[in-house]
Amino acid sequence: MDRTRELALREAGRYGVDADFVIKDDLPSFEIISEKNRVTIFAPNEVELLYGVYSFAEEFLGWSFFAPGRDRHFPQRVREIPADGVLIQAKKPLLKRRGFIQEFPFNSETGDLFDWMAKNKFNYLLTWMKYYDELSDELKQFALDRGVKIESGHHNFDYWIPGLKYAPEHPEFFAEVNGKRITPSGNSELLMSEQLCTTNKELRKEIVRRMDEYCRKHPEIKTISLVPNDGFGWCECEECSKFYDKNEKGDAYSISKHVYKADRIYHNMVQDIAAQLKEVQPDMNLTFCAYVNYCAPSEGMRLEKGMAVHMAPYWHCINHAMDDPSCEINSRYLADIEKWCKVKNGGEVNVYEYYMGVNFYLSLPMIHWEKMFREVKKYNEMGVDGVLTQFHVPHWSVYGINYRMLGRAGRGEDEKKSISDMMDDLFGSDAAEGEAFYREIEKAMHEMGTCHVPYPRSFLKRISMEQLEYFRTLAVNLAAKAPQESFRKELVVWCEYMVRFKKLFDKLVSGTAVTDEVDELLKWVHSYSDMRLFVLDRFDSYFEGMREAIRQGTPWVHYNFDWEDAYILEHDRTLQ
């Protein structure tokens, strides 16, 4: 018997689902029917059977699957099962691929994560190759049993061609900048702006050889990627220079107007390597990214079968939906996504999302649930195949609603019911008051400026202390109604954190902050490590940069990248 079917049977017993299982190939998804007091879950495959078990447990048996490893049961929400009729109707998902992007090593929470993904009908995980290499066979099988496909990829120029290994004998493999080949540092997690000489034919052959070797070593992997190291730093050698014009700069919306466009130089490499890989690994899928100064397809670029692009609308506005024509930032990104959909020739398009506001938004608010449903419907109309989002488990109580809404939207579920069910899960009889709490925050974010790009300055510079203190009062009132509820306690701490961060931020802007105040806030954040609010290593990194700026007497804007700070200071003027 199929392992996933066995799992579905076990999970049915675990959650009290008494039903028959029937595979019915012509269905677009699972469907649950009651006939003469007997429930049957019909599905086109075993994974959909498993989804049916979880949906029935949620809809009729009082179960909630909001957070990884923290299933909850509400006896008062158990519903009577009708004797006859369609209990849950089959519906074709709007997105083929609904997934996460993991930018941290696998850990003790990985099993809970895979379990949560199945319960919320997520089916894809993109992770860094260096992290996949550490994933145990047991957890690989655990994901496979739950219908979760894993892509081994992300930023990986240095994985395919490790600088410290190749540079001594093959300096020509690496970018030439200002007339000199770079010396790879090997000491940065992202190797920021350290690229390869992408036109070098021997380099391309070596990448394909390494890819073939990797695929043979990991036969379970069906998708790998070819993604530049983060940042810029493209090669300027004579051959590479034929693929760009230094006078043709990127754009402000994609944080790249300070550098020349690199779309042609990257896409030429991708197409060539994809064709070479197909000769030795005909069934392997190759992904690449669209990002910063290579957001749109270059002339002649085609997404052939076995290719997929991850289009990343980095730093897009969360106060507007992606298809809102009044938002200059989002409308430009949407146009890029549409261009990718138009060059599909058997290949696929995924949107690489940031429903946690990228790594250094630091648990500040992102509340745009209706916009997510609207965007997914638009993507479906355009021909987008999937949406993947960055995430972390340790901040789940801040952004977990976004992740759950993505799963619901991607499956084509009802928007109002999805939000209502979520509030019921989190607040029970206080659902209306709980939703009002979030709506007040959402309202304030819209009132503070036309657009909001999710980095701390965009929020903290424009939100008032009075508003943050009001949010804290609302959270305290919610917690007082059910003091035993841990999630409500976390909301109080979350709001207190925003108040404290705002106080520090205002002092930074006025030039009166001292390092002791940074240390005090960081210590306070660490004191709540048992709550799912803060990704501590991100806070450590961010606040260390802040400390250093104070020591040196320099302004603190974001993370001490000059080019990034320049865009943020420009946003001070343009996002009013």
BARO-592896 format. One record per residue (C-alpha): x, z, y. Coordinates in pm, whole numbers, always signed. Each point is the difference from the previous one (the first is absolute). Layout:
// BARO-592896
R/X/Z/Y
R/X/Z/Y $
...
// end
This chain:
// BARO-592896
R/X/Z/Y
R/+0/+0/+0 $
R/+125/-85/+351 $
R/+176/+293/+166 $
R/-214/-31/+314 $
R/-319/+5/-206 $
R/+124/+312/-177 $
R/+70/+153/+340 $
R/-349/-89/+121 $
R/-148/+176/-303 $
R/+213/+310/+61 $
R/-88/+7/+368 $
R/-367/-39/-81 $
R/+24/+314/-210 $
R/+199/+180/+266 $
R/-253/-65/+275 $
R/-317/+19/-208 $
R/-84/-371/+4 $
R/-223/-71/-301 $
R/-12/-379/-20 $
R/+58/-303/-220 $
R/+273/-249/+92 $
R/-57/-376/-19 $
R/+238/-278/+106 $
R/-189/-280/+171 $
R/+233/-274/+121 $
R/-229/-161/+257 $
R/-32/+307/+225 $
R/+198/+21/+329 $
R/+48/+376/-47 $
R/-145/+288/-201 $
R/-377/+52/-2 $
R/-186/+309/-122 $
R/-347/-29/-148 $
R/-237/+259/-141 $
R/-245/-110/-268 $
R/-228/+239/-183 $
R/+208/+296/+114 $
R/+324/-154/-127 $
R/+275/-91/+247 $
R/+223/-302/-59 $
R/+305/-98/+201 $
R/+49/-377/-8 $
R/+328/-140/+128 $
R/+210/-320/-11 $
R/+307/+193/-121 $
R/+122/+344/-101 $
R/+126/+97/+346 $
R/-344/-63/+144 $
R/-146/+215/-278 $
R/+225/+280/+121 $
R/-114/-59/+358 $
R/-359/+23/-120 $
R/+65/+341/-156 $
R/+137/+136/+326 $
R/-277/-149/+214 $
R/-269/+141/-226 $
R/+168/+343/+14 $
R/-3/-14/+380 $
R/-348/-145/+48 $
R/-193/+209/-252 $
R/+210/+287/-134 $
R/+125/+168/+318 $
R/+370/-88/-20 $
R/+224/-72/+301 $
R/+334/-179/-24 $
R/+121/+33/+359 $
R/+357/+120/-50 $
R/+260/-62/-273 $
R/+5/+281/-254 $
R/-289/+181/+167 $
R/-323/-114/-165 $
R/-297/+207/+109 $
R/-339/+55/-159 $
R/-317/+81/+196 $
R/-279/+109/-238 $
R/-257/-17/+281 $
R/+63/-373/+31 $
R/-81/-90/-361 $
R/-279/-258/+5 $
R/-268/-78/-253 $
R/+79/-320/-189 $
R/-292/-247/-1 $
R/-131/-91/-344 $
R/+6/-373/+77 $
R/+155/-229/+258 $
R/+328/-111/+157 $
R/+184/+313/+106 $
R/+302/-173/+155 $
R/-14/-375/+51 $
R/+294/-230/-67 $
R/+162/-126/+317 $
R/+296/-233/+48 $
R/+282/+183/+182 $
R/+85/-136/+343 $
R/+370/+42/-72 $
R/+175/-93/-322 $
R/+285/+237/+80 $
R/-50/+352/+140 $
R/+318/+196/+11 $
R/+263/+236/+132 $
R/+354/-47/+129 $
R/+232/+276/-116 $
R/+304/+60/+219 $
R/+128/+312/-174 $
R/+125/+88/-349 $
R/-241/+66/-283 $
R/-53/+371/-55 $
R/-212/+266/-168 $
R/-311/-131/+180 $
R/+33/-356/-133 $
R/-228/+51/-300 $
R/-268/+150/+225 $
R/+39/-295/+234 $
R/-51/-260/-275 $
R/-300/+199/-122 $
R/-148/+5/+352 $
R/+57/-372/+42 $
R/-209/-78/-308 $
R/-274/+240/+106 $
R/-19/-175/+337 $
R/+48/-350/-144 $
R/+346/-72/+140 $
R/+194/-240/-219 $
R/+339/-69/+160 $
R/+313/+189/+102 $
R/+288/-154/+192 $
R/+315/+209/-18 $
R/+369/-32/+80 $
R/+208/-135/-287 $
R/+235/+298/+20 $
R/-299/+228/-59 $
R/-148/-209/-280 $
R/+331/+24/-183 $
R/-54/+377/-23 $
R/-361/-20/-127 $
R/-33/+124/-357 $
R/-145/-217/-276 $
R/-270/+261/-46 $
R/-119/-34/+360 $
R/+22/-380/-16 $
R/-239/+13/-295 $
R/-215/+258/+178 $
R/-46/-248/+289 $
R/-59/-295/-231 $
R/-271/+186/-191 $
R/-182/+52/+331 $
R/+22/-360/+112 $
R/+271/+65/+261 $
R/+245/-290/+29 $
R/+337/+87/+148 $
R/+206/-234/+214 $
R/+371/+77/+14 $
R/+112/-115/+340 $
R/-19/+83/+372 $
R/+311/-28/+226 $
R/+254/-113/-254 $
R/+271/-236/+126 $
R/+245/+280/-67 $
R/-146/+63/-345 $
R/+55/-359/-109 $
R/+337/-26/+175 $
R/+140/+353/+49 $
R/+226/-17/+303 $
R/+263/+245/-119 $
R/+32/-189/-330 $
R/-1/-360/+124 $
R/+156/+11/+348 $
R/+366/+43/-111 $
R/+0/-323/-205 $
R/-285/-189/+166 $
R/-4/+72/+373 $
R/-164/-342/+43 $
R/-316/+139/-161 $
R/-67/+214/+306 $
R/-129/-76/+346 $
R/+231/-131/+268 $
R/-76/+166/+334 $
R/+191/-79/+321 $
R/+243/-216/-196 $
R/+89/+261/-262 $
R/-134/+86/-346 $
R/-156/+345/-7 $
R/+148/+278/-209 $
R/-293/+159/-187 $
R/-15/+372/+67 $
R/-173/+111/-318 $
R/-91/+327/+173 $
R/-351/-69/+125 $
R/-317/+21/-204 $
R/-134/-316/+163 $
R/+335/-162/+89 $
R/-163/-69/+334 $
R/+73/-355/+120 $
R/+267/-73/-262 $
R/-102/-336/-146 $
R/+140/-268/-229 $
R/+122/-351/+73 $
R/-326/-141/-128 $
R/+104/-367/-13 $
R/+302/+61/-223 $
R/-72/-193/-322 $
R/+220/+217/-220 $
R/-168/+310/+137 $
R/-341/-141/-91 $
R/+118/-81/-351 $
R/+133/+353/-38 $
R/-333/+149/+114 $
R/-186/-212/-256 $
R/+248/+103/-269 $
R/-55/+365/+89 $
R/-377/-47/+5 $
R/+6/-161/-344 $
R/+215/+283/-129 $
R/-238/+257/+148 $
R/-308/-166/-149 $
R/+159/-6/-345 $
R/+89/+368/+33 $
R/-355/+86/+116 $
R/-236/-230/-195 $
R/-296/+216/+105 $
R/+47/-106/+364 $
R/-198/-309/+104 $
R/+72/+6/+375 $
R/+322/+41/+194 $
R/+84/-68/+362 $
R/+250/-150/+238 $
R/-21/+198/+322 $
R/+267/+35/+271 $
R/+154/+332/+87 $
R/-208/+157/+278 $
R/+54/-101/+360 $
R/+171/-316/+125 $
R/+369/-108/-12 $
R/-45/-351/-143 $
R/+300/-217/-73 $
R/+136/-221/+280 $
R/+243/-215/-200 $
R/+0/-375/+57 $
R/-233/-79/-291 $
R/-244/+285/+65 $
R/-11/-86/+371 $
R/-169/-330/-88 $
R/-311/+199/-93 $
R/-69/+170/+330 $
R/+21/-42/+373 $
R/+137/+303/+182 $
R/-221/-88/+293 $
R/-313/+22/-216 $
R/-64/+370/+11 $
R/-249/+210/-193 $
R/-306/+162/+152 $
R/-90/+332/+158 $
R/-293/+61/-236 $
R/+234/-18/-301 $
R/+276/+210/+163 $
R/+245/-291/+2 $
R/+14/-161/+344 $
R/+359/+123/+36 $
R/+123/-210/-296 $
R/-34/-361/-107 $
R/-251/-103/-266 $
R/+129/+6/-358 $
R/-293/-159/-180 $
R/+163/-331/-95 $
R/+329/+152/-118 $
R/-185/+252/-219 $
R/-264/-236/-137 $
R/+254/-264/-97 $
R/+177/+261/-210 $
R/-324/+130/-154 $
R/-122/-344/-103 $
R/+331/-96/-156 $
R/+42/+325/-194 $
R/-365/-7/-114 $
R/+56/-349/-144 $
R/+325/+100/-171 $
R/-157/+317/-142 $
R/-290/-200/-140 $
R/+246/-198/-213 $
R/+135/+309/-178 $
R/-302/+234/+29 $
R/-306/-228/+16 $
R/-250/+285/-23 $
R/+158/+225/+261 $
R/-169/+46/+339 $
R/+214/+18/+313 $
R/-116/+173/+316 $
R/+148/+1/+348 $
R/-106/+149/+331 $
R/-124/-120/+338 $
R/+115/+246/+262 $
R/+143/+42/+354 $
R/+174/-330/+91 $
R/-119/-186/-310 $
R/-374/+73/+5 $
R/-145/-350/-32 $
R/+71/-284/-244 $
R/+257/-246/+128 $
R/-66/-372/+2 $
R/-20/-133/-356 $
R/-25/+346/-158 $
R/-238/+14/-297 $
R/-110/+284/-223 $
R/+40/-159/-341 $
R/-133/+147/-323 $
R/+197/+308/-92 $
R/+79/+83/+364 $
R/-166/+263/+219 $
R/+61/+113/+356 $
R/-41/+359/+119 $
R/-106/-48/+363 $
R/+81/+318/+197 $
R/-187/+50/+331 $
R/+254/+259/+109 $
R/-106/+220/+293 $
R/-342/-159/+29 $
R/-268/+168/+209 $
R/-229/+246/-182 $
R/-254/+23/+283 $
R/-119/-352/-80 $
R/-81/-185/-320 $
R/+243/-274/-94 $
R/-260/-268/+81 $
R/-89/+140/+343 $
R/+83/-283/+245 $
R/+30/+248/+287 $
R/+314/+148/-158 $
R/+300/-220/+71 $
R/+220/+177/-255 $
R/-239/-18/-294 $
R/-128/-348/+71 $
R/+356/-131/-19 $
R/+59/+170/-333 $
R/-332/-130/-134 $
R/+102/-352/+102 $
R/+320/+40/-204 $
R/-196/+120/-304 $
R/-232/-297/+36 $
R/+297/-238/+15 $
R/+132/+143/-327 $
R/-340/-47/-164 $
R/+0/-364/+109 $
R/+334/-74/-172 $
R/-108/+139/-336 $
R/+68/-255/-271 $
R/-61/+216/-305 $
R/+178/+299/+155 $
R/-148/+316/+148 $
R/-18/+204/+321 $
R/+7/+379/+24 $
R/-27/+203/+319 $
R/+264/+273/+14 $
R/-176/+284/+184 $
R/+91/+326/+169 $
R/-305/+223/-40 $
R/+232/+296/+61 $
R/+138/-143/+324 $
R/+349/-70/-145 $
R/+244/+271/-96 $
R/+59/+154/+341 $
R/-357/+32/+122 $
R/+36/+350/-145 $
R/-352/+93/-110 $
R/-169/-89/+330 $
R/-357/-135/-19 $
R/-107/-337/-139 $
R/-379/-21/-19 $
R/-133/-352/-24 $
R/-209/-15/-315 $
R/-261/-255/+111 $
R/+279/-223/+126 $
R/+157/+5/-347 $
R/-323/-121/-161 $
R/-36/-268/+268 $
R/+358/-116/-51 $
R/-29/-21/-376 $
R/-312/-215/+29 $
R/+183/-227/+242 $
R/+300/-23/-230 $
R/-228/-94/-287 $
R/-147/-283/+207 $
R/+347/-123/+92 $
R/+129/-4/-358 $
R/+224/+308/+5 $
R/+66/+123/-354 $
R/+93/+362/+59 $
R/+68/+289/+234 $
R/+278/+249/-71 $
R/+74/+305/+212 $
R/+290/+235/+47 $
R/-85/+358/-98 $
R/+130/+346/-88 $
R/-167/+265/-214 $
R/+129/+294/+213 $
R/-211/-110/+300 $
R/-313/-79/-200 $
R/-225/+238/+193 $
R/+74/-203/+314 $
R/-19/-357/-129 $
R/-166/+28/-341 $
R/-336/-107/+144 $
R/+162/-326/+113 $
R/+135/-63/-349 $
R/-335/+71/-160 $
R/-180/-225/+249 $
R/+242/-284/-77 $
R/-90/+29/-367 $
R/-372/-6/+79 $
R/+28/-287/+247 $
R/+215/-205/-237 $
R/-262/+29/-272 $
R/-274/-113/+240 $
R/-183/+332/-3 $
R/-248/+99/+269 $
R/+170/+123/+318 $
R/-252/+264/+108 $
R/-43/+140/-350 $
R/+378/+17/-50 $
R/+49/+200/+319 $
R/-301/+222/-70 $
R/+118/+72/-355 $
R/+346/+84/+133 $
R/-140/+253/+247 $
R/-213/+153/-275 $
R/+309/+32/-220 $
R/+198/+173/+272 $
R/-264/+211/+174 $
R/-309/+28/-219 $
R/-294/+133/+201 $
R/+215/-18/+314 $
R/+60/-376/-41 $
R/-157/-89/+335 $
R/+216/+252/+184 $
R/+308/-116/-190 $
R/-58/-361/+97 $
R/-66/+105/+360 $
R/+346/+164/+3 $
R/+166/-330/-90 $
R/-219/-200/+236 $
R/+105/+218/+292 $
R/+363/-78/-76 $
R/-78/-370/-39 $
R/-189/+0/+330 $
R/+293/+165/+180 $
R/+241/-260/-139 $
R/-216/-278/+143 $
R/-37/+172/+334 $
R/+375/+54/+47 $
R/+70/-375/+27 $
R/-116/-345/-101 $
R/+251/-32/-284 $
R/+183/+254/-211 $
R/+311/-91/-198 $
R/+66/+288/-241 $
R/+323/+168/+99 $
R/+6/+354/+148 $
R/+57/-94/+366 $
R/-303/-232/+6 $
R/-220/+292/-103 $
R/+165/+303/+160 $
R/+64/-157/+340 $
R/-367/-83/+50 $
R/-193/+272/-179 $
R/-70/+316/+200 $
R/+73/+355/-106 $
R/-366/+84/+63 $
R/-109/-263/-252 $
R/+241/+126/-264 $
R/-113/+358/+52 $
R/-360/-118/-36 $
R/+84/-164/-334 $
R/+156/+328/-110 $
R/-318/+189/+94 $
R/-211/-242/-204 $
R/+231/+44/-300 $
R/-8/+381/+31 $
R/-382/-8/+8 $
R/-10/-219/-311 $
R/+240/+231/-185 $
R/-201/+309/+94 $
R/-305/-142/-179 $
R/+189/-22/-331 $
R/+319/+209/+22 $
R/+72/-54/-370 $
R/+36/-378/+47 $
R/+369/-94/+12 $
R/-63/-340/+161 $
R/-166/+162/+300 $
R/+292/+238/+37 $
R/+230/-299/+4 $
R/-202/-158/+281 $
R/+56/+311/+211 $
R/+376/-17/-61 $
R/-4/-374/+71 $
R/-165/+53/+339 $
R/+233/+288/+83 $
R/+292/-230/-80 $
R/-128/-261/+247 $
R/-29/+266/+271 $
R/+356/+119/-65 $
R/+142/-352/-15 $
R/-173/-85/+329 $
R/+157/+304/+170 $
R/+345/-105/-117 $
R/-60/-364/+93 $
R/-106/+87/+355 $
R/+318/+202/+40 $
R/+207/-291/-130 $
R/-159/-234/+253 $
R/+65/+245/+283 $
R/+359/+50/-115 $
R/-40/+376/-55 $
R/-2/+16/-382 $
R/+279/+190/-174 $
R/+122/-34/-357 $
R/-134/+343/-95 $
R/-353/-127/+62 $
R/+59/-295/-232 $
R/+134/+235/-268 $
R/-298/+230/+45 $
R/-253/-279/-51 $
R/+187/-136/-302 $
R/+18/+346/-153 $
R/-374/+41/+56 $
R/-70/-335/-169 $
R/+214/+100/-301 $
R/-194/+326/-32 $
R/-299/-208/-113 $
R/+181/-198/-268 $
R/-263/+109/-251 $
R/-266/-197/+187 $
R/-43/-376/-19 $
R/+58/-59/+369 $
R/+364/-79/+64 $
R/+266/-224/-157 $
R/+284/+241/+68 $
R/+300/-231/-36 $
R/-150/-232/+262 $
R/-47/+292/+237 $
R/+357/+116/-64 $
R/+140/-342/+80 $
R/-214/-52/+309 $
R/+60/+340/+153 $
R/+373/-13/-67 $
R/+7/-313/+217 $
R/-201/+185/+263 $
R/+242/+293/-10 $
R/+295/-232/+50 $
R/-164/-164/+301 $
R/-55/+340/+161 $
R/+361/+103/-69 $
R/+128/-318/+163 $
R/-244/+18/+289 $
R/-150/-341/-78 $
R/-373/-84/+10 $
R/-187/+19/-329 $
R/-232/-296/-51 $
R/-33/-48/-375 $
R/+288/-21/-246 $
R/+303/-102/+205 $
R/-8/-372/-80 $
R/+52/-158/+341 $
R/-201/-312/-77 $
R/-290/+204/-142 $
R/+0/+241/+294 $
R/-17/-298/+236 $
R/-325/-121/-155 $
R/-149/+349/+17 $
R/+86/+34/+367 $
R/-160/-338/+60 $
R/-311/+123/-183 $
R/-15/+287/+251 $
R/-99/-267/+250 $
R/-198/-243/-213 $
R/-210/+226/-224 $
R/-179/+181/+283 $
// end
